[in-house]
Amino acid sequence: MGLKMFDLDSKGHLLGGMLACSLFQYSNIPVIYNFILTNGIHLLIELNEKNVAPNGRILETRENHIGDMIAFFVGWVLAYYFNFKRFICPNNVIILWCVLLVYTSMEFLREVFPYQPLLFGAYTK
């Protein structure tokens, strides 16, 4: 959520792209499916986010959506190019999947339940 193309949340999108790509690579999912699933899900979340609060305050601009998608994509490409899956320890795979699922769920739920302060809803910031 932001008004500029890149903001503090862009770092989270970058790391999310890296983690998603690495975990899908580690799970031996073919690259094309990895790309379509990870970037496709992120695109759907970005397209369904609320842009304006009920009081008229602008929460997020089109430029910010584009910046978030670019940051996620760049993270995905970096993880793929540098083969980050080699840094995943087998003992931590479940924890990393949980981190990715919680991050993705929080991103989605704050838009579905925008008034819920426990989920850092879109309208509570």
C-alpha positions as semicolon CSV with decimal commas, in nm:
position;residue;x (nm);y (nm);z (nm)
1;M;0,000;0,000;0,000
2;G;0,150;0,326;-0,102
3;L;0,143;0,627;-0,326
4;K;0,491;0,602;-0,480
5;M;0,601;0,341;-0,732
6;F;0,849;0,190;-0,485
7;D;0,816;0,217;-0,110
8;L;0,907;0,025;0,204
9;D;0,663;-0,254;0,114
10;S;0,851;-0,307;-0,214
11;K;1,128;-0,478;-0,016
12;G;0,874;-0,729;0,110
13;H;0,757;-0,795;-0,245
14;L;1,117;-0,844;-0,358
15;L;1,184;-1,093;-0,078
16;G;0,849;-1,263;-0,140
17;G;0,943;-1,318;-0,504
18;M;1,279;-1,462;-0,402
19;L;1,124;-1,696;-0,147
20;A;0,844;-1,811;-0,376
21;C;1,076;-1,890;-0,665
22;S;1,328;-2,067;-0,441
23;L;1,069;-2,285;-0,270
24;F;0,902;-2,382;-0,595
25;Q;1,243;-2,463;-0,746
26;Y;1,333;-2,666;-0,438
27;S;1,007;-2,860;-0,483
28;N;1,113;-2,945;-0,842
29;I;0,821;-2,761;-0,998
30;P;0,904;-2,682;-1,364
31;V;1,018;-2,324;-1,424
32;I;0,719;-2,226;-1,638
33;Y;0,472;-2,345;-1,373
34;N;0,681;-2,181;-1,104
35;F;0,667;-1,850;-1,289
36;I;0,296;-1,871;-1,374
37;L;0,189;-1,975;-1,024
38;T;0,400;-1,736;-0,820
39;N;0,374;-1,427;-1,039
40;G;0,014;-1,505;-1,138
41;I;-0,105;-1,529;-0,777
42;H;0,078;-1,208;-0,692
43;L;-0,074;-1,034;-0,994
44;L;-0,425;-1,142;-0,892
45;I;-0,373;-1,010;-0,540
46;E;-0,245;-0,676;-0,672
47;L;-0,535;-0,642;-0,916
48;N;-0,792;-0,702;-0,641
49;E;-0,649;-0,461;-0,385
50;K;-0,855;-0,164;-0,277
51;N;-0,723;0,171;-0,394
52;V;-0,949;0,415;-0,210
53;A;-1,080;0,404;0,148
54;P;-1,452;0,471;0,207
55;N;-1,363;0,820;0,333
56;G;-1,202;0,895;-0,007
57;R;-0,841;0,870;0,108
58;I;-0,618;0,719;-0,162
59;L;-0,452;0,407;-0,026
60;E;-0,262;0,287;-0,328
61;T;-0,187;0,420;-0,672
62;R;-0,160;0,236;-1,002
63;E;0,211;0,318;-1,001
64;N;0,250;0,143;-0,665
65;H;0,075;-0,169;-0,797
66;I;0,317;-0,171;-1,090
67;G;0,614;-0,115;-0,858
68;D;0,505;-0,404;-0,634
69;M;0,471;-0,636;-0,933
70;I;0,812;-0,528;-1,064
71;A;0,972;-0,584;-0,722
72;F;0,819;-0,933;-0,694
73;F;0,927;-1,020;-1,048
74;V;1,282;-0,893;-0,990
75;G;1,301;-1,101;-0,671
76;W;1,181;-1,405;-0,863
77;V;1,437;-1,350;-1,142
78;L;1,722;-1,300;-0,894
79;A;1,633;-1,620;-0,710
80;Y;1,611;-1,811;-1,036
81;Y;1,928;-1,668;-1,191
82;F;2,142;-1,714;-0,879
83;N;1,981;-2,049;-0,795
84;F;1,883;-1,951;-0,440
85;K;1,726;-2,293;-0,383
86;R;2,075;-2,422;-0,303
87;F;2,067;-2,216;0,016
88;I;1,751;-2,385;0,145
89;C;1,828;-2,626;0,424
90;P;1,600;-2,935;0,423
91;N;1,532;-2,879;0,795
92;N;1,386;-2,533;0,722
93;V;1,162;-2,610;0,423
94;I;0,841;-2,636;0,626
95;I;0,918;-2,314;0,812
96;L;0,990;-2,130;0,486
97;W;0,666;-2,257;0,328
98;C;0,479;-2,134;0,636
99;V;0,646;-1,792;0,608
100;L;0,547;-1,769;0,241
101;L;0,189;-1,880;0,308
102;V;0,147;-1,639;0,600
103;Y;0,293;-1,351;0,396
104;T;0,064;-1,427;0,100
105;S;-0,239;-1,476;0,325
106;M;-0,179;-1,149;0,507
107;E;-0,143;-0,966;0,177
108;F;-0,474;-1,113;0,058
109;L;-0,671;-1,095;0,385
110;R;-0,595;-0,730;0,455
111;E;-0,786;-0,655;0,135
112;V;-1,072;-0,900;0,190
113;F;-1,127;-0,774;0,546
114;P;-1,015;-0,412;0,515
115;Y;-1,167;-0,300;0,849
116;Q;-1,003;-0,574;1,058
117;P;-0,723;-0,417;1,267
118;L;-0,584;-0,760;1,364
119;L;-0,509;-0,826;0,996
120;F;-0,370;-0,474;0,942
121;G;-0,665;-0,410;0,713
122;A;-0,635;-0,168;0,426
123;Y;-0,856;0,091;0,597
124;T;-0,693;0,069;0,940
125;K;-0,357;0,223;0,845
